[in-house]
Amino acid sequence: MPCLNEARTLGACISKAQNFLKMNGVSGEVIVADNGSTDGSIEIAAELNARVVNVPVRGYGAALAAGIQAAKGKYIIMGDSDESYDFSALTPFIDKLRQGYDLVMGNRFSGGIAPGAMPPMHRYFGNPLLTALGRLFFSCKESGDFYCGLRGFRRDAVQRLTLQSQGMEFALEMIIKAEMHGLRITEVPTTLSRDGRDRAPHLRRYRDGWRSLRFYLLMSPRWFFGVPGMVLLAGGMLISALLLFIFAKLMAVETGLHPPQTKFWFLEKRRTLERCMVAGIALIVLGIVLGIIAARQWELTGFGSLQPAATIRLVICSVLFLLLGGQTVLAGFYFGLINLVSERRTRGGSRAA
């Protein structure tokens, strides 16, 4: 049980788990992976004869990883210590593990969610959407609830996955890597009750939703690079073909091969070159400024290590604006060339008249 200031509910969770072990004749222990509690949670766990593992590194994943490392049993069942999960109803997990499954996921949507136990945004949008993306990205069809905190697994099988996430992504990394490594995965219905906290949960809706999506993308190069790359390539080819048609049409009109009526009359204006030049130079200047800011940040570190998350954004935007500015200037000169041909043709027609 990962724990961070759960004195209000921890005792009930430990007692339920211990009673389950006793009533079902299961040899086991209750481990509390404490993440720095200051509200008496450690003392409560010790009084109830639970084994306390002190985890100095903050994070849900760090606490779980330390608890798993300290566990001595063949099977491990993990669950939050806020009374949202029923530790007296673990028989389905034990049965599936004894049948040879490596990872047994709980499914709250099939087991039942008590009123007020899950915010409507999470229940009807966030969790279903992110679970669906996880099933799509990683072909993990065995689980319909990626975010269920109650799950059981074989200790040796999960340790072979070398899980690294220290935050809430730990639970996602577990099921994703289990699928990648070919572990046997199944799920059982479980219930979700309203937690017994008297404070706000540690999770944050939008921040953690983005962290989940980011983790999915980083774990799936095919969906992060391959699919978007193919979509952009197809879009670029389509736009290039359209532009080729437009430019060919303009050239045909300006050289007198086609009648002087065109749907792209706005590109025939004589000031197109100047406008493109102004826009292009503005983009180039913006790119240079962003590049200077990025270089300044590097200088402030003594040209040493940087914070990639912050600096790389400036560099990417700088290069992007420089490229767009250069292309805009070149496009302006192209339209200027077309207009020059048109002007000569117009003067030639006037002299002939």
N, C-alpha and C positions, 0 to 999 in steps of 0.2 A: 504494500500500500504506500504510494508516494504521499508525503505529508508536508504541508507547510501551514502551520497555525490552524489545525483542525481539531482543537480541543473539544469543541462543541459536539462533534460527531464521531471522533476517532474511537472512543470507547465502545460505542454500540457496534461499529464495524468489526472491531477485533473480537468482541464477544460472539457475534454471529458466526464469524469464520471459525472460531475455536469450537463452538457448539456443533457446527457442521462436521468438522473433523471427528469429534467425539461420537456423535450420533451415527455416523456412517462408517466408523471403524477405519478411517483414513489416517495413516501416519504422516504427520506434517507439522509445520510451524507457521506462525504468522510473523512476517517481517514488515517493519515500518521503516521505510527509507525516508528519513527526515532531512528536509532541505533548509534547516536553520530556523525551526519553530521557536518562538519566544513566549507562547501563551500557555505552556504547561503540557503540550502534546507529548513530549518525550517522557515526562513523569507518568502520564496516564498509560502510555504504552508499557512502560516498565512495570507498573503496578499490576497490569493484566498479563504479565509474563510473555509479552511479545518481544521479539528480538529487534532492537533498534540499531539501524545502520545510519550513522551520521554522514551526510553527503555535503561537503563544503561547496561544491560547484552548484550554483543555482540552475534550476531548469527541470521541467517535468521529465525530460528524457534522461538527464543526468541522474536524477533520483531513481528512476526505474532501472537504468543500467547498473547502478551500484547495488540495488536490491537483488537483481538477477545474478550478479557476480557473487554476492554473499550467500545466496540460497544454496541449500544442500540437497534439495529434493530432485527427483527425476522430472516431475511436472511442476509447473508454476502457473498460478492463476493471479493475474494482476487486476486491480480495480481501484477506483478512486475512494478516498476515505471520507467522503462527505455524505454518506448514507443514500446516495442516488442509486446504488446497486445493492442487490440483496445477496449478501455473502452466505446466507443460509440455504440458497437454492443453486448450488453449484454442481449438482449431480449430472446434468446434461454435459457439462464441460468434462468432468472426470470420465464419463462413459465414452465420449468421443476420443479422448486421449488414449484410453485403454484399448480402443479399437484400432489404434495405429496412426491417428492423425497427428501431424506435427504442430498445427496451429488451429485453434478453435475460436472463432470470432463470435461474439454476441451480436444479435440483431435486435435493436430496440423497436424497430418499425414493425416487425412481425411478432414481437413479444408483448408490446404494449407500453405506451408512454402516458404516464399519469398527467392529469390536468395541471398546467403550470410547471411541469418538469423540464420542458424545452421551449424556448421562445419560438413563436410562430415563424419568424424569419428563418431560424435554423431548421425547424421541423419540415416546413413545406418548400423551402427554397435552398438554403445554404448546404445542409447535409446531403439531400438528394442530388443536387447538382454536382457537388464536388465528388461524391461517391460515384456518380455516373461517369464523370471525367476519369476518375481513377480506374474504373472498370474498362473504359475505352482505351486509355493510354497504355495500360499494362496487362490487358487481357485477363484480368482477375475477376472471373465470373462467379467465384465461390462465395463472395461476400457482398451483401447488400447494404452494409453499414460500416464504412471504413473508419468511422469516428467513434465507434463504441469503445468505451474505456474498460469494459469487462471482457477479458479474453484469457484463454489458457493455451499453454504451449509446452513442448518438450524443451527443457533447459539446454541440452546440448545442441539441439537443432537451431535454436535462436542464437546461441553464442557463436555458431559458425557463420552467421550472417554479418558479424562484425559491425553492428549498428553504431553509428557515429553521431547522430543528432542529439543535441542536449536539450532542445526545447520540445514544443508540442509536436513537431514533425517526427519525433521518435516513433509514435504509434503508426504513422503513415509509412515510414521507412521499414518498419517491421513487416507489414503485409506486402509491400511492394517487393522487397528483397526476398521474402518467402516465396512469392510467385516466381521471381526471376531464378531462384535456386531450385525450383521444382519441388518444394515441400508440399506435403499433403495438407490442404486447407479445407475446412468446412465451417459451418456456422450453426448456431442454435438460437432459438428465440430467448430473449431475456427482457426483463422489465426495467423501466427507468422511472424512478420515483423523484419527487421533488426533493432537492438536497436540503439538508438541515442547517446550512450556514446562516449566520446572522450578518453576513457581509457579501459584497459583490464577488463573483467568481474571478479566478485569475485570468481566464480567457477573455480576449477582446474580439468582438465580432468581426469587424472589417479588417483589422490588422492580421488576425489569425487566418481569416479567409484568404487574404492575399498571400500570406506565408505558405499556406497549403498549395495554392495554385503555382506559386513560384517553385516550390519543392517538386511538384509534379513535372513541371517543364524541365527543371534541371536534371531530374532523374530519367527523362525520356528525350534523348537527342532527336529521335525521329519526329516527335511532335514539336520540339522546340526549334529545330533547324530544318529538318527535312520537309515536313508538310508546309510550313510557312514559306520556305524557299521555293517549293514548287508552285505555290499559289502566286507568289510575287513574280516568278519567272513567267507563268502563264499570263498574268496581268500585264507585265512589261511587254511581252510579245504582242498582245492584243492592242495595247496603246501604241506601240511602235507601228503596227500595221495601219492603225487609224491615222496616225500622224503622217505616215508615208502617203496615204491617199490624199490627205489635206494639202500637203506640200506639193504633190504632183498636180492637184487641181489648181492651186494658186499659180504655179509656174505655167501651166497650160493657158490660164486666163491672161497672165501678164505678158506672155509672148505672142498673144493673139491667136493661138491655136483654138481656143474655146471662146464662146461669147463672154462678154464682160460681166455676166451675172454669176454670183457665187454665194453659197450659204455662209461663207467664211469672210464676209466683207469687212468685219472688224479687224482682220489681220492685214488688210490692204491700206489701212490708214497710214499716212506718211510719217506720223510721229511714233510708230511702233518701235523703231530702233531706239529712240531716246528713252521711251518708257521702259523698255527692257534693260537698257543700260543702267538707268537709275535703280531699278529693282535689283538687278544683278550686283551692282556695286554695294548697295545696302546690305545684301546677304553676305557678300565677301567681307565687308567691314565687321559685321556681326560675328562671322566665323573667326576672324583675326582676334577680335576682342576676347572671345571665349578661349581661344588658344593661349592668349597672353595670361588670362586668369589661371588657366590650368598650369602653365609654366611657373607662374608666381607661387602657386600652392606647392609645387615641387621644390622651388627655391627655398621656401620657408622651412622645409624639412631637411635642408642641407643637401638636396638632390639625393635623398635616401629613399626609404620605403614610403609608399603612399597609402591612402585609404581608397582602394579601388572603387568601392561603391559610389563615392562622391566624385572622384577625379575622372573616372572613365566616362561619366555622363557628359562632362564638359568637353572632353576630347571628341566623343562621338558627335555631339552637336556641332562642334567647331568644324570637323571634317565635312559633316552633312551640309552646313550652310556654305562652306567654301565650294563644294561641288555644285550645289544648286545655283549659287551665284555665277560660277563660271559657265554653266549650261545656259542660264538665262541670258547672259551677255552674248554668247555665241548664237543663240536663237534670235536675238535682236538683230545681229549682223546679217543673219540669213534673210529675215524679213526685209531688212534694209536693202539687200541685194535685189530681192524681188521687186521692191518699190522702185529701185533705180532702173531696172529693165522696163518697168511700166512707164516711168517718166520719159525715157528715151522713145518708147513706142508712141506715147502721146504727142511728144514734140514732133516726131517724124510724121504723124498723121496730120498735125496742124500745118506743117510746111507744105505737105502734098495738097491740102485743101486750098 
